[in-house]
Amino acid sequence: MSVLVVGSVALDTIKTPFGRKKDILGGSATFSSVSASLFCPVNLVAVVGKDFPKKYIKFFNSKGVNTQGLTIEEGKTFRWEGEYGWDFADPKTISTDLNVFASFNPKLPIQYRKAKHIFLANIDPRIQEKVLRQIAKPRLVACDTMNYWIEKKKRQLIKLLKKVDVFLVNESEAKEFTTEANLITAGKNLLKFGPKVIIIKKGEHGVFLFSHNHIFAIPAFLLETVYDPTGAGDTFAGGFMGYLTKCKKYTKNHLRNAVVYASVMATFAVEDFSLKKLSKVTIADLNKRIKEFRKYTTF
């Protein structure tokens, strides 16, 4: 089984208290694809400009990410520049240049249209729905979003959620979408829009999972070093979807395990800039950290 990932591939400029890196590999589809590739093959759909370094395409391929759906167009690649303070909370956006991503109109290669596991990364909900219309019989569809789409295109997002199995949001997005201050209430409320599973990511405070018959909550893995939190949520999503490709059914235990593996997977992304640490992670590394996680969350 493979995962189809549709989203952004970007060149980021990131500043944190530990330094500044210019034009490093980023984008929602980038982090989620590389994360999922630890579990299964990945088919990537995104767009970049002529300036996109060929070394990054080779990198994707080396990780088992099929780039046949990565379109290269005249113009420049999507660029984002952000700055984090010591609390590593929401970054300050310095600049956003959509460039070729502004006209992103994904047309899936024929072989991608039989995809069973689909992750629609953070893009316009109209584009996310357009992708779904190109897929014959998906087995599991997950999507992410952001505050901007909730504020500007909530109606389209609500329409999309009727076709989605898993909806991933962060704490502020869940509260804004539902206008609920309490996350438990917000999670239950979001289920009413159609998804079978709601995941609320709380960063350093862990994750909540809601379904119609249970709630699951875990803390974050304890890290001593955080250099760059960019892409952590996308890494989580990729790990979550990648893990579930190995499951014949999506039982309560399967979903819980997927959340744990995804949470731990995301910890590797924040330990260095871009994908420097994430790209080197092996299954052995992941399993070792899972064992450590079990030790301090069992009582």
Buried (B, 14 or more C-beta within 10 A) or exposed (E): BBBBBBBBBBBBBBBBEBEEBEBBBBBBBBBBBBBBBBBBBBBBBBBBBEBBEEEBBEBBEEBBBBBEBBBBBEBBBBBBBBBBEEEBEBBEEEEEBBBBBEEBEBEBEEEBBEBBBBBBBBBBBEBBBBBBEBBEEBEBBBBBBBBEBBEEBBEBBBBBBEBBBBBBBBBEBBBBBBEBEEBEEBBBBBBEBBBBBBBBBBBBEBBBBBBEEEEBBBBBBEEEEBBBBBBBBBBBBBBBBBBBBEBEEBEEEBBBBBBBBBBBBBBBBBBBBBBBBBBEBEEEBBEEBBEEBEEEEEE
